[in-house]
Amino acid sequence: MIQTVTRPHREHIVRWAEQRPEVLVLSADLTSSCEADLFRDAYPERFFSLGMAEQNMMGFAAGLAREGFSPYIHTFAVFVTRRPYDQVAMSIAYPNLPVRLVGFLPGITTPGGVTHQAIDDVGLMRLIPNMTILESGDATDVESVLDVAQAVDGPVYIRQLRGEVPRLFPADEPMRLGEARRLAEGDDLCVISSGICTEEALRATTALRQRGLGVRHLHVSTLKPFDDPRIAQALADVRLGVVTMENHSIIGGLGSAVAELMAEQAIGRRLIRLGLKDTYAHGASRPYLMREYGLDAPALVRAAETLAGKALGVGEDDLSAVRLGTLSAAEKTEDL
């Protein structure tokens, strides 16, 4: 049974910032939606609500960073990447300032449709020099990503989870910069997953192993730099091929990073990328969208069957259960 933690970022950032007076939080009129309301109440002198003016907020954060502060921008992922892209690149990344961009509702974690679904943010931020990209996949990642970001000498973009978040990894095994989590070992198939897709991959890998398929599974939380040597080794060591799973377009994100790595190191394996295939998603529940666009456990089973060249006889009943209780009352607040 997977434990579910409600709004882990909301309380953790208050505790984490207590002994770090240089940490400031900036909000773009989405304070409660981005779980910054407790920080606002606990440290009102360290909180700035700058309204729906994201371009201005980037310049404001850059100025704070130049004065020795550690600003943590809180807004939806689309509004921290697409809308103020030039300001992020020129005001923050070009001078390599320690501004932390915390983007909520990455990918299809929102029913808000194309205006709120950040399906291209990783690709955009990977293009920016000096930018580090981190992605939380569970409550342990959420509770440790701030330590990782704070230790980076330069700007950081965080794909952050909110609301009800599963705890997939032990609380005493925090996220580490540039290190993938090795979740399973096998010699047939390598699965590389990130974000919310890791929980879906875990639903399928046990059933695949029960069908005699050796699955090597790695969870990636550092999307840039993408230089963990264990990833390349895992890709090279399996015989059938590689499947990537990401809550993002297959263009520019995790799948592209893996493809680039395989090409550069001449790793001759077939690659199947699971994610949004050069399309926008429409507004609907997360389970529906993951099923509709092939980001879920059954999609991984189909990819494994393609690489194995045979049906594996894995049905929906063979997969681990889906967590119940998505979109709690706390998560619905200011959902869009």
C-alpha positions in Angstrom: 0.0 0.0 0.0 1.5 3.3 -1.1 1.4 6.1 1.5 -0.2 9.4 0.3 1.1 12.7 1.7 -1.2 15.7 1.5 0.5 18.9 0.4 4.1 18.0 1.5 5.7 21.2 0.0 3.4 23.5 1.9 4.7 22.6 5.3 8.1 21.5 4.4 9.2 24.8 2.9 8.3 26.6 6.2 10.4 24.2 8.3 13.2 24.2 5.7 13.4 28.0 5.5 13.4 28.7 9.2 17.2 28.7 9.6 17.7 30.2 6.1 16.8 33.9 6.4 18.1 34.6 2.9 15.3 32.4 1.4 12.4 34.5 0.0 9.2 33.3 -1.7 7.7 35.2 -4.7 4.2 34.5 -5.9 2.3 35.4 -9.1 -1.2 35.6 -7.6 -1.3 31.8 -7.1 -0.2 31.7 -3.5 -2.5 29.0 -2.1 -2.5 27.1 -5.4 1.3 26.8 -5.2 1.3 25.9 -1.5 3.1 29.1 -0.5 0.3 30.3 1.9 1.9 28.9 5.1 5.2 30.5 4.2 3.4 33.8 3.7 1.8 33.5 7.1 5.0 32.4 8.8 7.4 34.9 7.3 5.4 37.8 5.9 8.5 40.0 5.6 10.1 37.4 3.3 7.1 36.9 1.0 6.3 39.0 -2.1 3.1 38.7 -4.1 3.8 40.4 -7.4 0.5 39.7 -9.2 0.0 38.3 -12.7 3.1 39.9 -14.0 5.6 37.1 -14.4 8.0 38.9 -16.7 8.4 41.6 -14.0 8.7 38.9 -11.3 11.7 37.4 -13.1 13.5 40.7 -13.1 12.6 41.4 -9.5 14.0 38.0 -8.5 17.2 38.6 -10.4 17.7 41.8 -8.5 17.1 40.1 -5.1 19.6 37.4 -6.1 22.2 40.0 -6.9 21.8 41.4 -3.4 22.5 38.0 -1.8 19.0 36.6 -1.3 17.8 33.2 -2.5 14.4 33.9 -4.2 12.1 30.9 -4.8 9.5 31.8 -7.4 6.2 29.9 -7.0 3.7 29.8 -9.9 2.4 27.3 -12.4 4.9 25.7 -14.7 3.5 27.3 -17.8 3.8 30.7 -16.3 7.3 30.3 -15.2 8.6 29.0 -18.5 6.5 30.1 -21.6 5.3 33.5 -20.6 8.5 35.1 -19.2 11.0 33.0 -21.3 13.1 35.9 -22.4 13.4 37.3 -18.9 14.4 33.9 -17.5 17.0 33.6 -20.2 18.4 37.1 -20.1 17.9 38.4 -16.5 18.4 35.1 -14.6 20.3 32.5 -16.6 22.7 34.7 -18.6 24.2 36.2 -15.4 23.9 32.7 -13.8 22.0 34.0 -10.8 20.8 31.6 -8.0 17.0 32.0 -8.6 14.9 28.9 -8.0 11.9 28.6 -10.4 9.3 26.3 -8.8 6.8 25.3 -11.4 3.6 23.6 -10.3 1.1 21.6 -12.4 3.7 20.2 -14.8 2.4 18.4 -17.9 -1.1 16.9 -17.6 -1.3 17.1 -13.8 -4.1 19.6 -14.3 -7.5 19.4 -16.0 -7.1 23.0 -17.1 -6.4 22.3 -20.7 -3.7 23.7 -22.9 -3.4 27.1 -21.2 -2.3 25.4 -17.9 -0.6 22.2 -19.1 3.2 22.6 -19.3 4.0 19.9 -21.8 7.0 21.7 -23.3 8.7 23.3 -20.3 11.5 20.8 -19.9 12.4 21.2 -23.6 12.4 25.0 -23.2 14.5 25.1 -20.1 17.0 22.5 -21.4 17.8 25.0 -24.1 18.9 27.7 -21.7 22.6 27.6 -20.7 23.4 27.5 -17.0 19.9 26.1 -16.1 19.6 23.0 -13.9 16.3 21.1 -14.2 14.9 19.0 -11.4 11.6 17.0 -11.2 9.8 15.6 -8.2 8.3 12.2 -8.5 7.0 11.6 -5.0 6.7 13.1 -1.5 10.3 12.2 -0.7 11.5 14.1 -3.8 9.3 17.0 -2.9 10.8 17.2 0.6 14.4 17.0 -0.5 14.4 18.9 -3.8 14.9 22.3 -2.0 18.2 21.0 -0.5 19.3 20.0 -3.9 18.3 23.2 -5.6 19.9 25.4 -2.9 23.2 23.7 -3.3 23.4 24.6 -7.1 25.5 27.6 -7.9 23.1 29.1 -10.5 19.5 29.0 -11.6 17.3 26.0 -11.1 13.9 25.0 -12.6 11.9 22.6 -10.4 8.9 20.6 -11.8 7.0 20.4 -8.5 4.1 18.3 -7.3 1.3 19.5 -5.1 -1.9 18.2 -3.4 -2.0 14.5 -2.7 1.5 13.0 -3.5 2.5 9.4 -3.1 5.6 8.4 -1.1 7.3 5.9 -3.4 10.8 6.2 -1.9 11.9 6.0 1.7 11.9 9.3 3.5 15.5 8.9 4.6 16.7 8.4 0.9 16.6 12.0 -0.5 16.9 13.1 -4.0 20.5 13.7 -5.1 21.7 15.9 -7.9 22.6 14.0 -11.0 21.9 10.6 -9.5 19.1 8.4 -10.8 17.3 6.1 -8.4 17.7 2.4 -9.3 14.4 0.8 -8.6 14.8 -2.6 -10.2 17.5 -4.7 -11.9 17.1 -6.8 -15.1 18.9 -7.7 -18.3 16.1 -7.6 -20.9 14.4 -4.1 -20.8 15.5 -0.7 -19.4 12.7 1.6 -18.2 13.7 5.3 -17.6 10.9 7.2 -15.9 10.4 10.7 -14.3 7.8 12.6 -12.4 4.3 11.1 -12.1 5.2 8.4 -14.7 7.4 6.6 -12.2 4.4 5.5 -10.1 2.7 4.2 -13.3 5.9 2.3 -14.3 6.0 0.7 -10.8 2.5 -0.6 -11.4 3.7 -2.5 -14.5 7.2 -3.7 -13.7 6.2 -6.4 -11.2 3.8 -7.9 -13.7 6.4 -7.8 -16.4 8.9 -9.6 -14.2 6.3 -12.2 -13.4 6.1 -12.9 -17.1 9.8 -13.6 -17.3 10.9 -10.2 -18.5 14.0 -8.8 -16.7 13.2 -5.1 -16.2 15.8 -2.6 -15.1 14.0 0.5 -13.9 15.6 4.0 -13.1 13.8 7.0 -11.8 15.3 10.3 -13.0 15.0 13.5 -11.0 17.8 15.5 -12.6 16.9 16.3 -16.2 19.8 18.7 -16.7 22.6 18.0 -16.5 21.9 14.6 -17.8 25.3 12.9 -17.1 24.7 10.2 -14.6 27.1 7.4 -15.8 24.8 4.7 -14.4 22.1 5.7 -16.9 24.4 5.0 -19.9 25.5 1.8 -18.3 21.9 0.6 -17.8 21.0 1.5 -21.4 24.0 -0.5 -22.7 23.5 -3.6 -20.5 20.0 -4.6 -21.6 19.4 -6.8 -24.7 15.9 -5.8 -26.0 15.7 -2.0 -25.7 14.7 1.0 -23.7 11.4 2.7 -22.8 11.2 6.2 -21.5 8.1 7.5 -19.7 7.6 11.2 -19.1 4.8 13.7 -18.3 5.8 15.9 -21.2 6.1 15.9 -25.0 8.4 13.2 -26.3 10.2 16.1 -28.1 12.8 17.9 -26.0 12.3 16.2 -22.6 13.5 12.9 -21.0 13.0 10.9 -24.2 15.1 13.3 -26.2 17.8 13.4 -23.5 18.0 9.6 -23.5 18.1 9.5 -27.3 20.9 12.0 -27.4 22.9 10.0 -24.9 22.4 6.8 -26.8 23.5 8.4 -30.1 26.5 10.1 -28.5 27.7 6.9 -26.9 26.8 4.6 -29.8 24.4 2.5 -27.7 22.7 0.4 -30.3 19.3 -0.4 -28.7 15.8 0.3 -29.8 14.1 3.2 -28.0 10.4 3.7 -27.4 9.4 7.1 -26.0 6.1 7.3 -24.0 4.8 10.8 -23.6 2.7 13.3 -25.5 3.4 12.7 -29.2 3.6 16.2 -30.8 0.1 17.1 -29.6 -1.7 19.2 -27.1 -3.8 17.5 -24.4 -7.4 18.5 -23.7 -8.8 19.2 -20.3 -9.8 16.1 -18.3 -8.8 14.1 -15.2 -5.2 12.9 -14.8 -6.1 9.2 -15.0 -8.0 9.8 -18.2 -5.3 11.9 -19.8 -2.6 9.4 -18.9 -4.6 6.6 -20.5 -5.6 8.7 -23.5 -2.1 9.8 -24.3 -0.2 6.6 -23.4 1.6 7.7 -20.2 0.3 4.9 -17.9 1.1 1.3 -16.9 -0.8 -0.4 -19.8 1.2 1.8 -22.2 4.4 0.5 -20.7 3.2 -3.1 -21.1 2.4 -2.5 -24.7 5.9 -1.0 -25.3 7.5 -4.0 -23.5 5.5 -6.4 -25.8 6.8 -4.5 -28.8 10.4 -4.8 -27.7 9.9 -8.5 -26.7 8.2 -9.2 -30.0 5.4 -11.1 -28.3 2.3 -10.8 -26.2 3.0 -11.1 -22.5 -0.5 -11.7 -21.3 -0.6 -8.8 -18.8 -4.0 -7.5 -18.3 -5.4 -4.6 -16.2 -6.1 -7.0 -13.3 -2.4 -8.0 -13.2 -1.2 -4.4 -12.6 -0.7 -3.0 -9.2 -3.7 -1.0 -8.0 -4.2 2.7 -8.8 -4.2 4.9 -5.7 -7.7 6.1 -4.8 -8.8 9.6 -3.9 -7.3 11.8 -6.5 -8.1 15.5 -6.3 -8.9 16.0 -2.6 -10.6 19.1 -1.3 -7.2 20.6 -0.6 -6.0 20.0 -4.1 -9.2 21.4 -5.7 -8.6 24.8 -4.1 -7.9 27.3 -6.9 -7.3 24.4 -9.1 -6.8 26.5 -12.2 
